[in-house]
Amino acid sequence: MKINSNLGIWMDHSTANLIDINSKHKDQSIVSQFTSETKEDALNRSESLMHNKRQQMQGKYYDKIGAQILKYKHVLLFGPTNAKVELHNYLNKDSHFKNIEIDMESSENITHNEQLAYVKNHFETV
């Protein structure tokens, strides 16, 4: 597997936009399967079911993001929610990620072009 150098990930609990500014490929998005409809449906049955379902689906979401992170040496996690912190904690439990440098920053809900600029700026100053 080819290891790339830098990846930026703008994320919240529902979507992760993966931005590799050196790639010729289109940026990729990963979407969580835990939607508001799923939450509502599970909550109608029981609160513990909703929490279990959320944990299970968030785990799958973080696994998909993690599979992409393994292809890089340096990753920036940024976004408006604590999803980036949850992902970082999730990855810290797995030794596969120990040699990957992971930065975290808070940002607002920003457009795709602003996300690109944010990632470019971050890796130019690191």
N, CA, C and O atoms as CSV, one atom per row, in Angstrom:
chain,resi,resn,atom,element,x,y,z
A,1,MET,N,N,0.847,-1.187,0.000
A,1,MET,CA,C,0.000,0.000,0.000
A,1,MET,C,C,0.891,1.249,0.000
A,1,MET,O,O,1.837,1.350,0.782
A,2,LYS,N,N,0.580,2.174,-0.869
A,2,LYS,CA,C,1.330,3.417,-0.968
A,2,LYS,C,C,0.936,4.326,0.199
A,2,LYS,O,O,-0.250,4.535,0.454
A,3,ILE,N,N,1.922,4.858,0.897
A,3,ILE,CA,C,1.648,5.775,1.995
A,3,ILE,C,C,1.754,7.204,1.474
A,3,ILE,O,O,2.772,7.598,0.905
A,4,ASN,N,N,0.690,7.970,1.676
A,4,ASN,CA,C,0.662,9.372,1.290
A,4,ASN,C,C,1.068,10.202,2.494
A,4,ASN,O,O,1.108,9.702,3.618
A,5,SER,N,N,1.368,11.470,2.255
A,5,SER,CA,C,1.835,12.252,3.385
A,5,SER,C,C,0.718,12.897,4.202
A,5,SER,O,O,0.624,12.626,5.400
A,6,ASN,N,N,-0.130,13.735,3.614
A,6,ASN,CA,C,-1.054,14.537,4.408
A,6,ASN,C,C,-2.512,14.350,4.020
A,6,ASN,O,O,-2.856,14.302,2.839
A,7,LEU,N,N,-3.365,14.246,5.039
A,7,LEU,CA,C,-4.802,14.135,4.826
A,7,LEU,C,C,-5.515,15.049,5.809
A,7,LEU,O,O,-5.211,15.049,7.002
A,8,GLY,N,N,-6.456,15.822,5.306
A,8,GLY,CA,C,-7.316,16.628,6.160
A,8,GLY,C,C,-8.694,15.996,6.193
A,8,GLY,O,O,-9.194,15.543,5.163
A,9,ILE,N,N,-9.315,15.961,7.369
A,9,ILE,CA,C,-10.659,15.404,7.494
A,9,ILE,C,C,-11.533,16.399,8.249
A,9,ILE,O,O,-11.392,16.586,9.457
A,10,TRP,N,N,-12.450,17.040,7.499
A,10,TRP,CA,C,-13.471,17.856,8.145
A,10,TRP,C,C,-14.588,16.901,8.502
A,10,TRP,O,O,-15.061,16.144,7.654
A,11,MET,N,N,-15.015,16.935,9.764
A,11,MET,CA,C,-16.025,15.962,10.154
A,11,MET,C,C,-16.960,16.473,11.229
A,11,MET,O,O,-16.624,17.352,12.023
A,12,ASP,N,N,-18.138,15.894,11.224
A,12,ASP,CA,C,-19.066,15.983,12.337
A,12,ASP,C,C,-19.582,14.556,12.560
A,12,ASP,O,O,-18.981,13.604,12.063
A,13,HIS,N,N,-20.663,14.398,13.284
A,13,HIS,CA,C,-21.121,13.033,13.575
A,13,HIS,C,C,-21.813,12.357,12.392
A,13,HIS,O,O,-22.075,11.155,12.437
A,14,SER,N,N,-22.112,13.113,11.336
A,14,SER,CA,C,-22.824,12.500,10.219
A,14,SER,C,C,-21.982,12.351,8.957
A,14,SER,O,O,-22.215,11.433,8.170
A,15,THR,N,N,-21.002,13.240,8.748
A,15,THR,CA,C,-20.226,13.223,7.510
A,15,THR,C,C,-18.759,13.524,7.783
A,15,THR,O,O,-18.426,14.352,8.632
A,16,ALA,N,N,-17.894,12.840,7.051
A,16,ALA,CA,C,-16.456,13.139,7.091
A,16,ALA,C,C,-16.015,13.407,5.657
A,16,ALA,O,O,-16.168,12.555,4.783
A,17,ASN,N,N,-15.468,14.593,5.422
A,17,ASN,CA,C,-14.921,14.933,4.109
A,17,ASN,C,C,-13.410,14.733,4.160
A,17,ASN,O,O,-12.712,15.419,4.906
A,18,LEU,N,N,-12.906,13.787,3.358
A,18,LEU,CA,C,-11.480,13.485,3.329
A,18,LEU,C,C,-10.829,14.300,2.220
A,18,LEU,O,O,-11.217,14.207,1.055
A,19,ILE,N,N,-9.831,15.100,2.598
A,19,ILE,CA,C,-9.215,16.036,1.672
A,19,ILE,C,C,-7.721,15.775,1.594
A,19,ILE,O,O,-6.980,16.023,2.546
A,20,ASP,N,N,-7.291,15.269,0.439
A,20,ASP,CA,C,-5.870,15.044,0.166
A,20,ASP,C,C,-5.494,16.055,-0.909
A,20,ASP,O,O,-5.810,15.868,-2.084
A,21,ILE,N,N,-4.815,17.131,-0.500
A,21,ILE,CA,C,-4.527,18.213,-1.450
A,21,ILE,C,C,-3.501,17.817,-2.511
A,21,ILE,O,O,-3.353,18.513,-3.515
A,22,ASN,N,N,-2.795,16.712,-2.299
A,22,ASN,CA,C,-1.812,16.259,-3.287
A,22,ASN,C,C,-2.365,15.200,-4.231
A,22,ASN,O,O,-1.667,14.748,-5.139
A,23,SER,N,N,-3.601,14.808,-4.022
A,23,SER,CA,C,-4.193,13.746,-4.830
A,23,SER,C,C,-4.863,14.315,-6.073
A,23,SER,O,O,-5.438,15.403,-6.047
A,24,LYS,N,N,-4.779,13.569,-7.140
A,24,LYS,CA,C,-5.462,13.958,-8.376
A,24,LYS,C,C,-6.922,13.494,-8.343
A,24,LYS,O,O,-7.733,13.916,-9.168
A,25,HIS,N,N,-7.249,12.624,-7.385
A,25,HIS,CA,C,-8.604,12.073,-7.282
A,25,HIS,C,C,-9.532,13.052,-6.578
A,25,HIS,O,O,-9.095,13.918,-5.820
A,26,LYS,N,N,-10.792,12.895,-6.840
A,26,LYS,CA,C,-11.810,13.712,-6.203
A,26,LYS,C,C,-11.832,13.383,-4.702
A,26,LYS,O,O,-11.642,12.236,-4.299
A,27,ASP,N,N,-12.066,14.412,-3.899
A,27,ASP,CA,C,-12.167,14.191,-2.456
A,27,ASP,C,C,-13.300,13.218,-2.169
A,27,ASP,O,O,-14.270,13.123,-2.922
A,28,GLN,N,N,-13.157,12.509,-1.077
A,28,GLN,CA,C,-14.097,11.454,-0.712
A,28,GLN,C,C,-14.878,11.879,0.527
A,28,GLN,O,O,-14.350,12.583,1.388
A,29,SER,N,N,-16.129,11.453,0.614
A,29,SER,CA,C,-16.928,11.676,1.814
A,29,SER,C,C,-17.375,10.323,2.361
A,29,SER,O,O,-17.706,9.403,1.614
A,30,ILE,N,N,-17.372,10.237,3.673
A,30,ILE,CA,C,-17.881,9.051,4.356
A,30,ILE,C,C,-19.066,9.524,5.191
A,30,ILE,O,O,-18.956,10.490,5.946
A,31,VAL,N,N,-20.190,8.845,5.053
A,31,VAL,CA,C,-21.415,9.254,5.731
A,31,VAL,C,C,-21.797,8.200,6.768
A,31,VAL,O,O,-21.809,7.002,6.486
A,32,SER,N,N,-22.108,8.676,7.971
A,32,SER,CA,C,-22.548,7.765,9.031
A,32,SER,C,C,-23.939,7.248,8.713
A,32,SER,O,O,-24.782,7.980,8.195
A,33,GLN,N,N,-24.172,5.989,9.027
A,33,GLN,CA,C,-25.492,5.395,8.823
A,33,GLN,C,C,-26.453,5.762,9.956
A,33,GLN,O,O,-27.649,5.482,9.871
A,34,PHE,N,N,-25.927,6.394,11.027
A,34,PHE,CA,C,-26.778,6.776,12.160
A,34,PHE,C,C,-27.417,8.127,11.853
A,34,PHE,O,O,-26.866,9.175,12.192
A,35,THR,N,N,-28.560,8.096,11.221
A,35,THR,CA,C,-29.267,9.307,10.825
A,35,THR,C,C,-30.285,9.695,11.888
A,35,THR,O,O,-30.521,8.943,12.834
A,36,SER,N,N,-30.877,10.847,11.734
A,36,SER,CA,C,-31.907,11.262,12.694
A,36,SER,C,C,-33.112,10.312,12.637
A,36,SER,O,O,-33.783,10.096,13.647
A,37,GLU,N,N,-33.384,9.745,11.449
A,37,GLU,CA,C,-34.484,8.786,11.333
A,37,GLU,C,C,-34.168,7.509,12.112
A,37,GLU,O,O,-35.032,6.969,12.802
A,38,THR,N,N,-32.924,7.027,12.000
A,38,THR,CA,C,-32.503,5.834,12.739
A,38,THR,C,C,-32.615,6.090,14.241
A,38,THR,O,O,-33.102,5.248,14.996
A,39,LYS,N,N,-32.151,7.274,14.657
A,39,LYS,CA,C,-32.193,7.638,16.068
A,39,LYS,C,C,-33.643,7.662,16.566
A,39,LYS,O,O,-33.958,7.097,17.613
A,40,GLU,N,N,-34.511,8.317,15.810
A,40,GLU,CA,C,-35.921,8.426,16.178
A,40,GLU,C,C,-36.577,7.048,16.273
A,40,GLU,O,O,-37.303,6.762,17.225
A,41,ASP,N,N,-36.319,6.210,15.290
A,41,ASP,CA,C,-36.892,4.868,15.255
A,41,ASP,C,C,-36.436,4.056,16.473
A,41,ASP,O,O,-37.250,3.398,17.121
A,42,ALA,N,N,-35.142,4.105,16.779
A,42,ALA,CA,C,-34.605,3.353,17.920
A,42,ALA,C,C,-35.123,3.932,19.237
A,42,ALA,O,O,-35.441,3.186,20.164
A,43,LEU,N,N,-35.206,5.255,19.317
A,43,LEU,CA,C,-35.683,5.906,20.541
A,43,LEU,C,C,-37.135,5.540,20.834
A,43,LEU,O,O,-37.522,5.398,21.994
A,44,ASN,N,N,-37.935,5.389,19.784
A,44,ASN,CA,C,-39.339,5.013,19.966
A,44,ASN,C,C,-39.458,3.649,20.631
A,44,ASN,O,O,-40.436,3.370,21.324
A,45,ARG,N,N,-38.455,2.801,20.415
A,45,ARG,CA,C,-38.492,1.461,21.020
A,45,ARG,C,C,-37.902,1.477,22.423
A,45,ARG,O,O,-38.521,0.985,23.366
A,46,SER,N,N,-36.708,2.041,22.559
A,46,SER,CA,C,-36.113,2.180,23.893
A,46,SER,C,C,-34.859,3.041,23.815
A,46,SER,O,O,-34.162,3.072,22.801
A,47,GLU,N,N,-34.596,3.736,24.910
A,47,GLU,CA,C,-33.440,4.624,24.939
A,47,GLU,C,C,-32.134,3.830,24.889
A,47,GLU,O,O,-31.182,4.249,24.231
A,48,SER,N,N,-32.080,2.693,25.576
A,48,SER,CA,C,-30.843,1.901,25.567
A,48,SER,C,C,-30.583,1.324,24.176
A,48,SER,O,O,-29.433,1.228,23.747
A,49,LEU,N,N,-31.649,0.940,23.470
A,49,LEU,CA,C,-31.494,0.466,22.092
A,49,LEU,C,C,-30.892,1.572,21.225
A,49,LEU,O,O,-29.997,1.323,20.418
A,50,MET,N,N,-31.391,2.788,21.400
A,50,MET,CA,C,-30.883,3.923,20.619
A,50,MET,C,C,-29.392,4.133,20.894
A,50,MET,O,O,-28.612,4.338,19.964
A,51,HIS,N,N,-28.996,4.082,22.168
A,51,HIS,CA,C,-27.577,4.277,22.508
A,51,HIS,C,C,-26.708,3.163,21.933
A,51,HIS,O,O,-25.625,3.425,21.409
A,52,ASN,N,N,-27.182,1.917,22.029
A,52,ASN,CA,C,-26.428,0.789,21.472
A,52,ASN,C,C,-26.289,0.916,19.965
A,52,ASN,O,O,-25.210,0.699,19.413
A,53,LYS,N,N,-27.381,1.268,19.302
A,53,LYS,CA,C,-27.381,1.419,17.853
A,53,LYS,C,C,-26.418,2.539,17.453
A,53,LYS,O,O,-25.653,2.398,16.499
A,54,ARG,N,N,-26.464,3.659,18.193
A,54,ARG,CA,C,-25.571,4.777,17.892
A,54,ARG,C,C,-24.116,4.346,18.043
A,54,ARG,O,O,-23.295,4.629,17.171
A,55,GLN,N,N,-23.790,3.670,19.132
A,55,GLN,CA,C,-22.415,3.221,19.355
A,55,GLN,C,C,-21.950,2.289,18.245
A,55,GLN,O,O,-20.835,2.422,17.740
A,56,GLN,N,N,-22.795,1.359,17.872
A,56,GLN,CA,C,-22.456,0.397,16.834
A,56,GLN,C,C,-22.249,1.107,15.487
A,56,GLN,O,O,-21.280,0.829,14.780
A,57,MET,N,N,-23.147,2.008,15.142
A,57,MET,CA,C,-23.043,2.697,13.852
A,57,MET,C,C,-21.898,3.710,13.846
A,57,MET,O,O,-21.232,3.881,12.825
A,58,GLN,N,N,-21.658,4.389,14.983
A,58,GLN,CA,C,-20.530,5.307,15.058
A,58,GLN,C,C,-19.224,4.519,14.925
A,58,GLN,O,O,-18.276,4.993,14.298
A,59,GLY,N,N,-19.169,3.321,15.512
A,59,GLY,CA,C,-17.985,2.475,15.390
A,59,GLY,C,C,-17.692,2.133,13.940
A,59,GLY,O,O,-16.542,2.183,13.506
A,60,LYS,N,N,-18.727,1.787,13.193
A,60,LYS,CA,C,-18.544,1.480,11.771
A,60,LYS,C,C,-18.089,2.710,10.998
A,60,LYS,O,O,-17.228,2.617,10.123
A,61,TYR,N,N,-18.665,3.855,11.320
A,61,TYR,CA,C,-18.299,5.136,10.704
A,61,TYR,C,C,-16.818,5.431,10.967
A,61,TYR,O,O,-16.076,5.768,10.045
A,62,TYR,N,N,-16.394,5.305,12.228
A,62,TYR,CA,C,-15.000,5.564,12.582
A,62,TYR,C,C,-14.059,4.536,11.958
A,62,TYR,O,O,-12.933,4.871,11.594
A,63,ASP,N,N,-14.514,3.281,11.832
A,63,ASP,CA,C,-13.699,2.252,11.170
A,63,ASP,C,C,-13.430,2.618,9.709
A,63,ASP,O,O,-12.309,2.476,9.222
A,64,LYS,N,N,-14.469,3.091,9.014
A,64,LYS,CA,C,-14.299,3.485,7.604
A,64,LYS,C,C,-13.321,4.645,7.473
A,64,LYS,O,O,-12.481,4.655,6.574
A,65,ILE,N,N,-13.429,5.622,8.372
A,65,ILE,CA,C,-12.504,6.758,8.344
A,65,ILE,C,C,-11.097,6.269,8.673
A,65,ILE,O,O,-10.132,6.660,8.016
A,66,GLY,N,N,-10.979,5.418,9.684
A,66,GLY,CA,C,-9.681,4.880,10.094
A,66,GLY,C,C,-8.988,4.126,8.975
A,66,GLY,O,O,-7.770,4.227,8.828
A,67,ALA,N,N,-9.740,3.371,8.182
A,67,ALA,CA,C,-9.162,2.621,7.063
A,67,ALA,C,C,-8.486,3.572,6.070
A,67,ALA,O,O,-7.472,3.221,5.467
A,68,GLN,N,N,-9.040,4.759,5.902
A,68,GLN,CA,C,-8.436,5.752,5.002
A,68,GLN,C,C,-7.223,6.415,5.664
A,68,GLN,O,O,-6.218,6.677,5.003
A,69,ILE,N,N,-7.320,6.681,6.962
A,69,ILE,CA,C,-6.226,7.327,7.699
A,69,ILE,C,C,-4.956,6.480,7.649
A,69,ILE,O,O,-3.851,7.023,7.620
A,70,LEU,N,N,-5.104,5.159,7.638
A,70,LEU,CA,C,-3.934,4.269,7.611
A,70,LEU,C,C,-3.053,4.479,6.379
A,70,LEU,O,O,-1.902,4.043,6.362
A,71,LYS,N,N,-3.573,5.130,5.368
A,71,LYS,CA,C,-2.817,5.363,4.135
A,71,LYS,C,C,-1.958,6.629,4.205
A,71,LYS,O,O,-1.312,6.994,3.223
A,72,TYR,N,N,-1.947,7.301,5.362
A,72,TYR,CA,C,-1.272,8.594,5.489
A,72,TYR,C,C,-0.310,8.629,6.673
A,72,TYR,O,O,-0.413,7.830,7.604
A,73,LYS,N,N,0.626,9.575,6.614
A,73,LYS,CA,C,1.586,9.778,7.703
A,73,LYS,C,C,1.117,10.848,8.675
A,73,LYS,O,O,1.394,10.768,9.872
A,74,HIS,N,N,0.402,11.859,8.160
A,74,HIS,CA,C,0.022,13.013,8.971
A,74,HIS,C,C,-1.422,13.384,8.638
A,74,HIS,O,O,-1.767,13.577,7.472
A,75,VAL,N,N,-2.262,13.483,9.670
A,75,VAL,CA,C,-3.684,13.724,9.470
A,75,VAL,C,C,-4.146,14.897,10.331
A,75,VAL,O,O,-3.757,15.030,11.491
A,76,LEU,N,N,-4.980,15.737,9.738
A,76,LEU,CA,C,-5.627,16.826,10.463
A,76,LEU,C,C,-7.109,16.499,10.585
A,76,LEU,O,O,-7.793,16.318,9.577
A,77,LEU,N,N,-7.607,16.423,11.820
A,77,LEU,CA,C,-9.041,16.257,12.082
A,77,LEU,C,C,-9.576,17.618,12.487
A,77,LEU,O,O,-9.084,18.222,13.440
A,78,PHE,N,N,-10.581,18.104,11.771
A,78,PHE,CA,C,-11.152,19.394,12.137
A,78,PHE,C,C,-12.642,19.403,11.862
A,78,PHE,O,O,-13.138,18.629,11.043
A,79,GLY,N,N,-13.354,20.285,12.551
A,79,GLY,CA,C,-14.789,20.368,12.387
A,79,GLY,C,C,-15.441,20.998,13.602
A,79,GLY,O,O,-14.772,21.298,14.591
A,80,PRO,N,N,-16.763,21.201,13.527
A,80,PRO,CA,C,-17.469,21.968,14.555
A,80,PRO,C,C,-17.913,21.170,15.784
A,80,PRO,O,O,-18.273,21.771,16.797
A,81,THR,N,N,-17.898,19.834,15.725
A,81,THR,CA,C,-18.403,19.042,16.854
A,81,THR,C,C,-17.264,18.282,17.536
A,81,THR,O,O,-16.108,18.379,17.125
A,82,ASN,N,N,-17.600,17.533,18.572
A,82,ASN,CA,C,-16.574,16.734,19.252
A,82,ASN,C,C,-16.352,15.388,18.566
A,82,ASN,O,O,-15.663,14.530,19.118
A,83,ALA,N,N,-16.920,15.181,17.375
A,83,ALA,CA,C,-16.723,13.925,16.642
A,83,ALA,C,C,-15.236,13.675,16.397
A,83,ALA,O,O,-14.787,12.530,16.442
A,84,LYS,N,N,-14.472,14.731,16.140
A,84,LYS,CA,C,-13.030,14.577,15.886
A,84,LYS,C,C,-12.317,14.039,17.134
A,84,LYS,O,O,-11.390,13.237,17.021
A,85,VAL,N,N,-12.745,14.477,18.313
A,85,VAL,CA,C,-12.154,14.008,19.574
A,85,VAL,C,C,-12.530,12.536,19.794
A,85,VAL,O,O,-11.695,11.728,20.198
A,86,GLU,N,N,-13.789,12.204,19.523
A,86,GLU,CA,C,-14.237,10.814,19.662
A,86,GLU,C,C,-13.464,9.899,18.713
A,86,GLU,O,O,-13.049,8.807,19.099
A,87,LEU,N,N,-13.272,10.352,17.463
A,87,LEU,CA,C,-12.503,9.557,16.503
A,87,LEU,C,C,-11.062,9.406,16.977
A,87,LEU,O,O,-10.504,8.311,16.922
A,88,HIS,N,N,-10.461,10.487,17.439
A,88,HIS,CA,C,-9.076,10.451,17.919
A,88,HIS,C,C,-8.948,9.446,19.067
A,88,HIS,O,O,-8.012,8.646,19.083
A,89,ASN,N,N,-9.869,9.478,20.017
A,89,ASN,CA,C,-9.851,8.527,21.140
A,89,ASN,C,C,-10.042,7.096,20.645
A,89,ASN,O,O,-9.405,6.169,21.147
A,90,TYR,N,N,-10.909,6.923,19.671
A,90,TYR,CA,C,-11.171,5.618,19.070
A,90,TYR,C,C,-9.892,5.069,18.423
A,90,TYR,O,O,-9.561,3.894,18.583
A,91,LEU,N,N,-9.184,5.926,17.697
A,91,LEU,CA,C,-7.953,5.511,17.017
A,91,LEU,C,C,-6.821,5.225,18.001
A,91,LEU,O,O,-5.993,4.347,17.758
A,92,ASN,N,N,-6.784,5.960,19.106
A,92,ASN,CA,C,-5.721,5.769,20.102
A,92,ASN,C,C,-5.761,4.382,20.739
A,92,ASN,O,O,-4.760,3.933,21.296
A,93,LYS,N,N,-6.895,3.703,20.666
A,93,LYS,CA,C,-7.028,2.357,21.233
A,93,LYS,C,C,-6.454,1.289,20.306
A,93,LYS,O,O,-6.353,0.123,20.686
A,94,ASP,N,N,-6.079,1.688,19.092
A,94,ASP,CA,C,-5.618,0.747,18.070
A,94,ASP,C,C,-4.159,1.039,17.725
A,94,ASP,O,O,-3.840,2.135,17.264
A,95,SER,N,N,-3.275,0.072,17.942
A,95,SER,CA,C,-1.838,0.282,17.721
A,95,SER,C,C,-1.477,0.547,16.259
A,95,SER,O,O,-0.378,1.027,15.982
A,96,HIS,N,N,-2.377,0.246,15.319
A,96,HIS,CA,C,-2.101,0.512,13.903
A,96,HIS,C,C,-1.891,2.007,13.628
A,96,HIS,O,O,-1.272,2.378,12.631
A,97,PHE,N,N,-2.406,2.850,14.508
A,97,PHE,CA,C,-2.367,4.292,14.270
A,97,PHE,C,C,-1.247,4.998,15.038
A,97,PHE,O,O,-1.131,6.222,14.976
A,98,LYS,N,N,-0.420,4.231,15.761
A,98,LYS,CA,C,0.568,4.859,16.647
A,98,LYS,C,C,1.640,5.666,15.914
A,98,LYS,O,O,2.206,6.593,16.493
A,99,ASN,N,N,1.927,5.335,14.663
A,99,ASN,CA,C,2.966,6.060,13.918
A,99,ASN,C,C,2.410,7.155,13.018
A,99,ASN,O,O,3.141,7.763,12.236
A,100,ILE,N,N,1.124,7.397,13.136
A,100,ILE,CA,C,0.497,8.446,12.331
A,100,ILE,C,C,0.326,9.677,13.208
A,100,ILE,O,O,-0.265,9.612,14.286
A,101,GLU,N,N,0.851,10.799,12.732
A,101,GLU,CA,C,0.702,12.046,13.470
A,101,GLU,C,C,-0.699,12.596,13.215
A,101,GLU,O,O,-1.095,12.800,12.067
A,102,ILE,N,N,-1.448,12.835,14.298
A,102,ILE,CA,C,-2.820,13.315,14.167
A,102,ILE,C,C,-2.970,14.638,14.914
A,102,ILE,O,O,-2.757,14.717,16.124
A,103,ASP,N,N,-3.346,15.686,14.154
A,103,ASP,CA,C,-3.622,17.001,14.726
A,103,ASP,C,C,-5.127,17.177,14.808
A,103,ASP,O,O,-5.873,16.609,14.010
A,104,MET,N,N,-5.576,17.976,15.787
A,104,MET,CA,C,-7.000,18.272,15.909
A,104,MET,C,C,-7.200,19.767,16.070
A,104,MET,O,O,-6.495,20.427,16.834
A,105,GLU,N,N,-8.176,20.290,15.335
A,105,GLU,CA,C,-8.513,21.706,15.449
A,105,GLU,C,C,-10.016,21.867,15.338
A,105,GLU,O,O,-10.689,21.087,14.665
A,106,SER,N,N,-10.532,22.884,16.002
A,106,SER,CA,C,-11.966,23.191,15.872
A,106,SER,C,C,-12.151,24.153,14.713
A,106,SER,O,O,-11.334,25.045,14.486
A,107,SER,N,N,-13.232,23.955,13.991
A,107,SER,CA,C,-13.585,24.897,12.930
A,107,SER,C,C,-15.097,24.972,12.849
A,107,SER,O,O,-15.806,24.156,13.438
A,108,GLU,N,N,-15.572,25.936,12.130
A,108,GLU,CA,C,-17.009,26.101,11.938
A,108,GLU,C,C,-17.494,25.156,10.846
A,108,GLU,O,O,-16.713,24.404,10.262
A,109,ASN,N,N,-18.787,25.208,10.584
A,109,ASN,CA,C,-19.326,24.584,9.385
A,109,ASN,C,C,-18.863,25.452,8.233
A,109,ASN,O,O,-19.286,26.602,8.118
A,110,ILE,N,N,-18.012,24.929,7.388
A,110,ILE,CA,C,-17.450,25.735,6.309
A,110,ILE,C,C,-17.662,25.043,4.971
A,110,ILE,O,O,-17.888,23.834,4.910
A,111,THR,N,N,-17.586,25.822,3.906
A,111,THR,CA,C,-17.803,25.276,2.568
A,111,THR,C,C,-16.648,24.371,2.170
A,111,THR,O,O,-15.594,24.357,2.806
A,112,HIS,N,N,-16.872,23.621,1.107
A,112,HIS,CA,C,-15.834,22.711,0.616
A,112,HIS,C,C,-14.556,23.472,0.239
A,112,HIS,O,O,-13.455,23.025,0.559
A,113,ASN,N,N,-14.694,24.603,-0.429
A,113,ASN,CA,C,-13.517,25.396,-0.804
A,113,ASN,C,C,-12.786,25.916,0.427
A,113,ASN,O,O,-11.556,25.971,0.437
A,114,GLU,N,N,-13.525,26.299,1.466
A,114,GLU,CA,C,-12.897,26.737,2.712
A,114,GLU,C,C,-12.183,25.573,3.393
A,114,GLU,O,O,-11.128,25.759,3.998
A,115,GLN,N,N,-12.758,24.369,3.296
A,115,GLN,CA,C,-12.105,23.181,3.854
A,115,GLN,C,C,-10.782,22.925,3.141
A,115,GLN,O,O,-9.773,22.645,3.787
A,116,LEU,N,N,-10.781,23.020,1.811
A,116,LEU,CA,C,-9.542,22.840,1.032
A,116,LEU,C,C,-8.478,23.830,1.471
A,116,LEU,O,O,-7.330,23.458,1.713
A,117,ALA,N,N,-8.868,25.092,1.572
A,117,ALA,CA,C,-7.926,26.146,1.976
A,117,ALA,C,C,-7.417,25.899,3.394
A,117,ALA,O,O,-6.238,26.116,3.673
A,118,TYR,N,N,-8.279,25.457,4.276
A,118,TYR,CA,C,-7.929,25.179,5.671
A,118,TYR,C,C,-6.855,24.097,5.738
A,118,TYR,O,O,-5.865,24.228,6.458
A,119,VAL,N,N,-7.070,23.015,4.968
A,119,VAL,CA,C,-6.112,21.897,4.956
A,119,VAL,C,C,-4.778,22.346,4.350
A,119,VAL,O,O,-3.717,22.043,4.896
A,120,LYS,N,N,-4.828,23.060,3.234
A,120,LYS,CA,C,-3.590,23.559,2.596
A,120,LYS,C,C,-2.809,24.419,3.568
A,120,LYS,O,O,-1.602,24.248,3.736
A,121,ASN,N,N,-3.509,25.348,4.209
A,121,ASN,CA,C,-2.866,26.254,5.148
A,121,ASN,C,C,-2.266,25.505,6.328
A,121,ASN,O,O,-1.155,25.818,6.755
A,122,HIS,N,N,-2.972,24.536,6.853
A,122,HIS,CA,C,-2.474,23.763,8.001
A,122,HIS,C,C,-1.168,23.061,7.668
A,122,HIS,O,O,-0.206,23.141,8.431
A,123,PHE,N,N,-1.129,22.376,6.537
A,123,PHE,CA,C,0.058,21.590,6.215
A,123,PHE,C,C,1.213,22.445,5.683
A,123,PHE,O,O,2.361,22.000,5.689
A,124,GLU,N,N,0.925,23.657,5.229
A,124,GLU,CA,C,2.010,24.576,4.834
A,124,GLU,C,C,2.714,25.124,6.082
A,124,GLU,O,O,3.909,25.419,6.041
A,125,THR,N,N,1.976,25.258,7.189
A,125,THR,CA,C,2.554,25.843,8.392
A,125,THR,C,C,3.096,24.823,9.370
A,125,THR,O,O,3.687,25.201,10.382
A,126,VAL,N,N,2.911,23.531,9.097
A,126,VAL,CA,C,3.388,22.482,10.023
A,126,VAL,C,C,4.831,22.156,9.715
A,126,VAL,O,O,5.425,21.302,10.373
